[in-house]
Structures are given as structure tokens and as C-alpha cells.
Amino acid sequence: MSTKTTVVAEIGCNHQGRLDTAVEMIKVAAEFCKVDVVKFQKRTNSELLSPEEYAAPHPSPTHSFGSTYGEHREFLEFDLDQHGLLIETCKQCGIEYSVSVWDIEAARQMSSLAPRLLKVPSASNLDFEMLQWLASYFEGEIHLSLGMTTREEERLIFDLFNQAGRAKDLVLYACTSAYPVPFEDVCLLEIRRLIEEYGAHIKGIGFSGHHLGIAADVAALALGARYFERHFTLNRTLKGTDHAASLEPDGLRRVVRDVRNVLLALTPKREEILEIEKCHRSKLKRKLKA
């Protein structure tokens, strides 16, 4: 079992389209929360949305940054140069940069920046043209969430990367796609199922959580997850639909602290009487009488 955990702060669109906010969030995630990776999103909205979807109003108008859903999505996008600046900020902060790619054009653009890992969100994990492109041309790790996905579909996803010789670069995340997820729908035992099904063949198993609080992350660790992704915000009351299912800085800091500490504790005893016990044994142990 891996002796390392990786915690990903999913900034996503919680920067509200502001580059200065995105930079601040990187710094807080790195310096205060101590996460390993921050992750953004990249979409080609003209490719993802039909003309009707693009022109439709946002389903939650109070959270919209545009007069139509398409305008809202465009407002939240950073261009390639801006993502390059975010990468430089991550380097300065000693933290890894990543991005979820929602379509093949986004995958091509983000691959040109040569990040160590890219993420495929649950919404796009059946875009087999994009998956094939990533398997063929992107040299880094490919992390992929399995929300809203049947077992037959997840097998097709695995087979694609396995046949391309890329399974050992693949991290699969157990995930329920709701915001936030009630605890009865978190389904932590999916982690064990994925380990049994794919653990010997891929790089690792992760847990992408949209639940409230932080208890489920430690349980996911105990079940075998070693990659943890949580949505991150500076303030859960801000405008935007993802903030309510996100962790504020202190919550994310506690996730990092707890999964790292509990991983240290998830071991058998190295010897029958540990060195730390020996002095206490000599003082406290009462011998059994024959």
C-alpha cells in the first residue's frame, strides 16, 4: 500500500473569473492548507454547449456571471496565457498545478503547458475521442472521476488506457456527482470495489468528495484511497454554485493534516513491544500469577 497521500484543492471556477483571486487561492492552499496540488478547469464552451444551451439563461440566475449560460461560462474561463501565469505561481509556492479538461480542444491546450497531471471530470469521462488523445499524446498522469458512470462504462474507460499501455499512469476516483452529497450517497465502499477491480493495474485509487465536513475523507483513507480531491473556496457564501459544497481554508487544512497523520497510524506493530512502550512496561505492567 502507498505510503504517501496526495490532496488536491479543486479551485475549479471558485475564483469567479478573477485572476487575482485565483493567485490568492493558490497561495492560501499552498501556505496555509499545505495541499499537494491545486486544480482549475478548462472548457471550450462553443464545443461543449449547443447553440440552445449557450443562449439559455443560467438555471440559477443569482449565481450567474452573464446574461446567458454561455456568457456565464465564458466569464469564468482563463486563457492559455493566464493558465501559464497560474503555473508559475504554483512553482513559486512549491505546489503542483493541474486542470480538469472538459473537451479535446481544452486537453490539447492544457497539454501544451506540460503539467505533470491532467484530470478528466465525471461529466467528460465518456468522451472517448478525448481519452484516446490523452492516452496517445499526453505524457503525464491522467486522473479521472467516475461519477455518473456505469460499471460497463468504467470498464471501457479502463480498457482504453490499458490497451494504449497507459494504465500505470491512470488514477481513478470514486465519486458521487451531486453538490453537496448527502452522506447516504457518498458510497465509500466503492473505493474497495475499485481497488479490487483495478488496483493492481493502475497508478492508484482516489476519492473525489462533494460531501459536507471532513470525516469521510479519513474513512476513505482507511479503505485504501490515496488521492483526495475537495472543492476549495475562500468563502462558502460567495456567488457561484460550487461554493456551498466546498471547504474553506481551515477545513481543507484539517483534511490535509488528518489524512497524513492517519496514514502514519495505519500500520501493524513493527514488533510485539514497541520501543515507545518499553519504559512504560517496566513501570506499569503487572505480571500474571501462575
C-alpha positions as CSV (number, residue, x, y, z in Angstrom):
1,M,0.0,0.0,0.0
2,S,1.2,3.5,-0.8
3,T,3.0,5.4,2.0
4,K,2.0,8.8,0.6
5,T,-1.2,10.7,0.2
6,T,-2.0,13.4,-2.4
7,V,-4.5,16.1,-1.5
8,V,-5.9,18.2,-4.4
9,A,-7.6,21.5,-3.8
10,E,-10.2,21.8,-6.6
11,I,-10.4,25.6,-7.2
12,G,-12.4,25.0,-10.3
13,C,-14.4,28.1,-11.0
14,N,-14.5,29.4,-7.4
15,H,-12.1,32.2,-8.5
16,Q,-15.2,33.8,-10.0
17,G,-13.3,34.7,-13.2
18,R,-10.7,36.9,-11.3
19,L,-7.1,36.1,-11.9
20,D,-6.0,37.9,-8.7
21,T,-8.4,35.7,-6.7
22,A,-7.1,32.6,-8.3
23,V,-3.5,33.6,-7.4
24,E,-4.6,34.3,-3.8
25,M,-6.3,30.9,-3.6
26,I,-3.1,29.1,-4.8
27,K,-1.1,30.9,-2.1
28,V,-3.6,30.0,0.7
29,A,-3.9,26.4,-0.5
30,A,-0.1,26.0,-0.5
31,E,1.0,28.0,2.5
32,F,-1.9,27.6,5.0
33,C,-3.6,24.4,3.9
34,K,-0.4,22.6,2.8
35,V,-2.1,20.7,-0.1
36,D,-0.1,18.9,-2.8
37,V,-2.0,20.1,-5.9
38,V,-4.3,22.9,-6.9
39,K,-6.7,22.2,-9.8
40,F,-8.5,24.5,-12.2
41,Q,-10.9,23.8,-15.1
42,K,-10.7,24.4,-18.8
43,R,-13.6,24.2,-21.2
44,T,-14.2,25.1,-24.9
45,N,-17.7,26.3,-24.4
46,S,-18.6,26.6,-28.1
47,E,-17.7,22.9,-28.4
48,L,-19.4,21.7,-25.2
49,L,-22.6,23.6,-25.4
50,S,-25.2,23.5,-28.2
51,P,-26.4,26.9,-29.5
52,E,-29.6,26.5,-27.5
53,E,-27.7,25.7,-24.3
54,Y,-25.3,28.6,-24.9
55,A,-28.2,31.1,-25.3
56,A,-30.3,29.7,-22.5
57,P,-30.4,31.5,-19.1
58,H,-28.4,30.2,-16.2
59,P,-30.6,27.7,-14.3
60,S,-29.7,29.6,-11.0
61,P,-29.8,33.2,-12.1
62,T,-28.5,34.5,-8.8
63,H,-25.2,32.6,-9.4
64,S,-24.8,33.7,-13.0
65,F,-21.9,35.9,-14.3
66,G,-23.6,36.5,-17.6
67,S,-27.0,37.1,-19.2
68,T,-26.9,33.6,-20.8
69,Y,-25.4,30.3,-19.6
70,G,-22.8,30.6,-22.4
71,E,-21.8,34.1,-21.3
72,H,-21.6,32.9,-17.7
73,R,-19.3,30.0,-18.7
74,E,-17.0,32.3,-20.8
75,F,-16.7,34.8,-18.0
76,L,-15.2,32.1,-15.8
77,E,-12.7,30.9,-18.3
78,F,-8.9,31.7,-18.2
79,D,-7.0,31.8,-21.5
80,L,-3.7,29.9,-22.1
81,D,-1.5,32.8,-21.0
82,Q,-3.5,33.1,-17.8
83,H,-3.1,29.4,-17.1
84,G,0.6,29.8,-17.7
85,L,0.7,32.5,-15.1
86,L,-1.1,30.2,-12.6
87,I,1.5,27.5,-13.3
88,E,4.3,30.0,-12.5
89,T,2.5,30.9,-9.3
90,C,2.3,27.3,-8.3
91,K,6.0,26.8,-8.9
92,Q,6.8,29.8,-6.8
93,C,4.7,28.4,-4.0
94,G,6.2,24.9,-4.3
95,I,2.8,23.3,-5.2
96,E,1.6,21.2,-8.2
97,Y,-0.7,22.7,-10.9
98,S,-3.4,20.7,-12.6
99,V,-6.5,21.3,-14.6
100,S,-9.7,19.4,-15.4
101,V,-10.1,19.3,-19.2
102,W,-13.7,19.1,-20.4
103,D,-13.2,18.5,-24.1
104,I,-10.5,17.6,-26.6
105,E,-9.5,21.2,-27.5
106,A,-9.1,22.0,-23.8
107,A,-7.0,18.9,-23.5
108,R,-4.7,19.9,-26.4
109,Q,-4.3,23.4,-25.0
110,M,-3.5,22.4,-21.4
111,S,-1.2,19.6,-22.6
112,S,0.9,22.3,-24.3
113,L,1.7,23.7,-20.9
114,A,3.2,20.3,-19.9
115,P,1.6,19.9,-16.4
116,R,2.5,16.7,-14.5
117,L,-1.1,15.6,-14.4
118,L,-4.4,16.4,-16.0
119,K,-7.9,15.5,-14.7
120,V,-10.9,14.2,-16.7
121,P,-14.1,15.2,-14.8
122,S,-17.0,12.8,-14.5
123,A,-19.0,14.9,-17.0
124,S,-16.5,14.2,-19.7
125,N,-15.2,10.7,-19.0
126,L,-17.2,9.2,-21.9
127,D,-15.6,11.5,-24.4
128,F,-13.5,8.6,-25.9
129,E,-12.0,10.8,-28.6
130,M,-10.5,13.0,-25.8
131,L,-9.5,10.0,-23.7
132,Q,-7.7,8.4,-26.7
133,W,-6.0,11.7,-27.5
134,L,-4.7,11.9,-23.9
135,A,-3.6,8.3,-23.9
136,S,-1.7,8.9,-27.1
137,Y,-0.2,12.4,-26.7
138,F,-0.2,13.5,-23.1
139,E,2.8,12.1,-21.2
140,G,1.8,12.8,-17.6
141,E,-0.6,11.2,-15.2
142,I,-4.3,11.1,-16.1
143,H,-6.7,11.4,-13.2
144,L,-10.3,10.5,-13.9
145,S,-13.5,10.7,-11.8
146,L,-16.2,8.0,-12.1
147,G,-19.3,10.0,-11.0
148,M,-22.5,9.3,-13.1
149,T,-20.7,6.3,-14.7
150,T,-21.9,2.6,-15.0
151,R,-19.6,-0.3,-14.4
152,E,-19.7,-1.2,-18.0
153,E,-18.7,2.3,-18.9
154,E,-15.8,2.4,-16.4
155,R,-14.6,-0.9,-17.8
156,L,-14.5,0.6,-21.3
157,I,-12.5,3.6,-19.9
158,F,-10.0,1.3,-18.2
159,D,-9.7,-0.9,-21.3
160,L,-8.9,2.2,-23.5
161,F,-6.0,3.2,-21.3
162,N,-4.8,-0.4,-20.7
163,Q,-4.7,-1.2,-24.4
164,A,-2.8,2.1,-25.0
165,G,-0.2,1.0,-22.5
166,R,-1.1,3.9,-20.1
167,A,-2.9,2.1,-17.2
168,K,0.0,2.7,-14.9
169,D,-0.4,6.5,-15.4
170,L,-4.2,6.3,-14.6
171,V,-5.7,7.3,-11.2
172,L,-9.4,6.5,-10.8
173,Y,-11.6,8.4,-8.3
174,A,-14.7,7.1,-6.6
175,C,-17.1,10.0,-6.9
176,T,-20.8,10.8,-6.5
177,S,-21.8,13.8,-8.7
178,A,-24.0,16.0,-6.5
179,Y,-23.3,19.3,-4.8
180,P,-23.3,18.7,-1.8
181,V,-23.7,14.9,-1.5
182,P,-25.8,13.5,1.4
183,F,-23.8,11.0,3.5
184,E,-26.0,8.1,2.4
185,D,-25.0,8.7,-1.2
186,V,-21.2,9.1,-0.6
187,C,-20.8,5.3,-1.0
188,L,-17.3,5.0,0.4
189,L,-17.2,1.2,-0.2
190,E,-16.9,2.0,-3.9
191,I,-13.2,2.6,-3.0
192,R,-12.8,-1.0,-2.0
193,R,-14.5,-2.2,-5.2
194,L,-12.3,-0.1,-7.4
195,I,-9.2,-1.3,-5.6
196,E,-10.2,-5.0,-6.0
197,E,-11.2,-4.4,-9.7
198,Y,-8.4,-2.1,-10.9
199,G,-5.9,-1.5,-8.1
200,A,-3.2,-4.0,-9.3
201,H,-3.3,-2.5,-12.8
202,I,-3.3,1.3,-12.4
203,K,-1.4,4.0,-10.6
204,G,-3.9,4.5,-7.8
205,I,-7.4,5.0,-6.4
206,G,-8.7,8.3,-5.3
207,F,-11.8,9.8,-3.6
208,S,-13.4,13.0,-5.0
209,G,-15.7,14.2,-2.3
210,H,-18.5,16.7,-2.6
211,H,-19.8,15.9,0.9
212,L,-20.0,18.3,3.9
213,G,-17.4,18.2,6.6
214,I,-14.2,16.2,6.6
215,A,-14.9,12.9,8.4
216,A,-15.5,10.9,5.2
217,D,-12.0,11.7,3.9
218,V,-10.3,9.8,6.7
219,A,-12.7,6.9,6.3
220,A,-11.8,6.9,2.5
221,L,-8.1,6.7,3.5
222,A,-8.7,3.7,5.8
223,L,-10.5,2.0,2.9
224,G,-7.4,2.5,0.6
225,A,-7.8,5.8,-1.2
226,R,-4.5,7.7,-1.5
227,Y,-5.7,10.6,-3.7
228,F,-8.1,13.1,-2.2
229,E,-9.9,15.9,-4.1
230,R,-12.0,18.5,-2.4
231,H,-13.5,21.7,-3.8
232,F,-11.9,24.7,-2.2
233,T,-13.2,28.3,-1.6
234,L,-12.2,31.3,0.4
235,N,-15.8,31.8,1.5
236,R,-18.7,29.3,1.2
237,T,-21.2,32.2,0.9
238,L,-19.8,33.6,-2.3
239,K,-21.7,33.8,-5.6
240,G,-21.4,30.6,-7.6
241,T,-22.9,27.1,-7.4
242,D,-19.8,25.3,-6.2
243,H,-19.0,27.3,-3.1
244,A,-21.7,25.5,-0.9
245,A,-20.1,22.1,-1.5
246,S,-16.5,23.4,-1.0
247,L,-14.2,23.6,2.0
248,E,-12.9,26.9,3.4
249,P,-9.2,27.1,4.2
250,D,-9.3,25.8,7.7
251,G,-11.4,22.8,6.7
252,L,-9.0,21.9,3.9
253,R,-6.1,22.3,6.2
254,R,-7.7,19.8,8.6
255,V,-8.2,17.3,5.7
256,V,-4.5,17.5,4.8
257,R,-3.5,17.2,8.5
258,D,-5.8,14.3,9.2
259,V,-5.1,12.1,6.1
260,R,-1.3,12.5,6.6
261,N,-1.4,11.7,10.3
262,V,-3.9,8.8,10.0
263,L,-1.8,7.3,7.2
264,L,1.1,7.2,9.6
265,A,-1.1,5.3,12.1
266,L,-2.4,2.7,9.5
267,T,0.3,0.1,10.3
268,P,0.7,-3.1,12.2
269,K,3.1,-3.0,15.2
270,R,6.6,-3.3,14.0
271,E,7.5,-5.5,16.9
272,E,5.5,-7.1,19.7
273,I,6.6,-4.4,22.2
274,L,7.3,-1.1,20.6
275,E,10.3,0.9,21.8
276,I,8.0,3.6,22.9
277,E,6.2,1.1,25.2
278,K,9.2,-0.5,26.9
279,C,9.8,2.1,29.6
280,H,6.1,2.1,30.4
281,R,6.0,-1.7,30.5
282,S,8.8,-1.7,33.1
283,K,6.8,0.7,35.3
284,L,3.2,-0.3,34.7
285,K,2.9,-3.9,33.6
286,R,1.6,-6.2,36.3
287,K,2.7,-9.8,35.8
288,L,0.1,-12.6,35.7
289,K,0.3,-15.0,38.5
290,A,0.6,-18.6,37.6
